[in-house]
Amino acid sequence: MFTGAFAGLLNGLFGAGGGMVVVPMLQKSGLTVQESHATSIAIILPLSILSSLLYLSMGRVGLRDALPYLPLGLAGAAVGGWLLPRVKAVWLHKLFGILVLYSAFRLFFSP
């Protein structure tokens, strides 16, 4: 339950960043790496929809601003969903770790 609340808070603040916390927490609860990533996406989807609706209703973002990113974003999501069960856990760990390190680097060194 705490994992869901924390993921929701991070999603609202950072926009789907809760997945970086949810995946390791799900693995500690006994799910496999692939199950943790898939479950994280299933959790983040409704949270992202709610956050998006709130930001839209507050005028923080316009739907026109997001539309150009949707077609390739959806295509990438389809490819990622297809690849997930085919990637070995060790490589998934490494790729996820690289993503976390890249995100941390950008956060520390961006203006």
N, C-alpha and C positions, 0 to 999 in steps of 0.2 A: 504494500500500500504506500509506504514511504517512497519507493522508487517511482511510482506513478505521479505522486505530488511533486517530487523533485524534477522529474522529466517535464511536467507541465509548466513549472516555474521557469526552467531553463528555456523551454520552447517559446514561452511568451516573451522572455527577455532577449533571447539570441536568435530565435527563428530556427527551430528544428535541431538546435545544438544539444537538446536533451538526449539525443541518440548516442552521443559520446559518453554519457553517463549510464544510460539504460543498458547498453550492450554488456559492459563489464558486470553490472549488477545482475543481469539475467544469467550470465554465465556462472556467477557465484551461486545462483539459486538452483543450478543443476542442468540448465539447458546446454545443448551443444553450441558450438560457435555459429553454425548456420542457423539453428533455431533462434539463437539470441538476436542475430541481425534481422531475421525475418520478423520476429516478434516485436523488435524495436520499431521497425517500419510500420507494423500494424498499430502500435501504440501512438506513434508520432502522427500518423495520418489524421485522426480526429482532432488531435491537439493543434495541428497546423491549420486545419480548416477553421477551428474556433478562433485561433489567434489571427488568422487572415481576416475573418469577418469583423473582429474587433478593430483591427487596424484600418480596414476599409470604412467602417462606420465612424471612426474618429477622424477620418480624412488624412491619416498618416501615409497612405499609399493609394494610388489610383489603379484601377484594374487595367487601364491602358499601359501603365508602366510594367506590369507583369506579363501581359500577353505575348510580347516577342520571345520570351524565354520558355513558354510552355511547350511548343511543339518539340524542340530538341530535348527539353527536360523530360517530357513523357517518353520519348524514344530512348533516352539514356536510362530511365527507370525500367523500361521493358527489358533492355539488354542486361542491366544489373540484376533484375529478378530472374532472368534466364541463367545468368552466370553463377549466381550464388550457390546453388546446389552442386555445381560442377567444380568449384574452387576448393582445394584442400584447405583444411583448417589452419595449417601452419602458414600458408600464403595469405589467408584472410587476416590472420593476426598481424602479419607483417604489413600488409596494405593498410589496415586500419591504424596501426601504429604510425606509419608514415603520414597518414592523413592528420592524425592528432598532432604530431610534431610540426607539420606544415602549418596547421591552424594556430598552434602556439607561437610559432615564429612570426607569422603575420600579425598576431595580436600584439606581441611585444615590440615589433619594429614598424608598425604602421603609425602614421601621424594622428 
